[in-house]
């Protein structure tokens, strides 16, 4: 998913005031995913990391995956720059990462006219 996030609270990056951030979740690599996880663990170390055990419920990981989607298409921006975001902008970036984790897989939704995808075995005992 590509887009541009308009910041409510612009941040300074490399000496320039940034009001918009482009992002692309399809550009998140395995290395960026691992970096997001490592940074999330450092940021939440005092809280024991992900206590939920499920990435779908790990809001801090969602935030850092949102950061990864931004840095993937903006190599001049580092995740530490994005850690200075505040207010509603934090939640908007978290939503980008959340949607990366739990978005529906559009490619797997085929219209089979309600027919089952495999043969259903008949009951072994007559009714």
N, C-alpha and C positions, 0 to 999 in steps of 0.2 A: 504494500500500500504506500503510495507516494502522496506527498502533500506539502503544504507550507503552513507552519504554525505562526500566527501573528501574536507576538508577546504583549501581554498587558503591562508587564514590568520589564522593559528592555534591559539587557545586560551589556557590559563592556567586554569585548573579546578582542585581543590583540590591538588594544588602543582605539577600537571603534565601537560605537554604540550600535548594538544589534537589536532590531525590532521584529525580525522575522527569521525563522529557522526552517530550512527545507529538510525533508526526511524521506527515507525510503526503507520500509521494513524488509523488502525483498533484497536489499543490499547488505543485510546483516550476515556476516560470515561466521564460521565456527569460531574463529579467533575473537571476533567482536562479542559473540555470545559468551565465551569463556571470560573475557575481560569484564563484561557486564556482571557476571556472577561473582567474580573475584572482588570487584569494587563494591558490589552490594553486600558481600560478606564483611568487608572492612567497615563499611558504613554502619552495619547493624551488629557488629561484634559484641557490643555491650548488651544486646538483646538476645544473643544466642543464635543469630542468623535466621534462617527460615524455620520457624517452629511449626508451621502448618504441614510441612513435608510435601506439599503439592505446589508445583510451579504455577498452577492456575490460580492459587490463592495468595501468592507471594507478591504483594504490592510493591515492595522495594525492588524486586527483580524486574517487575513491569517497568518501573521508573528507569532503571539502568538499561533495559532493552530499548526504551524510547530514546535514551541518550545514544545508544549504539546506532539506531536508525538515523539520527542526526549526524553523528560523526562519520558514518559510512559514506555519506555524500558530501561532507564538508571536512576534508582532511585537515584544514587549517584550524578546526575546532577540536579541543580535547574534552574528554568527559569531565575533567576537573573544572573547565570553564562552565559547563552546564550545571554543575553542582551549586552554582551561585544563583540559579533560577529561584524565584520565590512566588508565593501566593498561588493564584489560579493556574499560572504557567506550569507549576510542578504537577498539578493534577492532569493538565492537558497532555504533558509528555508521558505521564504514567498511563494514560488511556491509549496512547500510541503503542506502548509496549504490551499492554493488556490485550489489545486487539491482535497483536502479532501472535500471542500465545493462544487465545481462545476464539479467533475468528473462524467461521465455518469454512470448510474446504469446498469452494465452489466447483472445483474440478470433479469431485466425487458425486455430485448430485445429478444423476441421470434420471430421465423420466422413463420409467418402466411400466407405466400405466397401472401401477398398483400391483403388478405381478411380483411374487417372491423371487429373490435373486438365485435361490438354489432349490433343488427338489426337496420337498418336505416329505419325510417318511410317513407311510400310512401307519395307523395304530396296529399293534401286533395282536390285540384281542378284538374279535368282532363285537359290535355293539348290540 
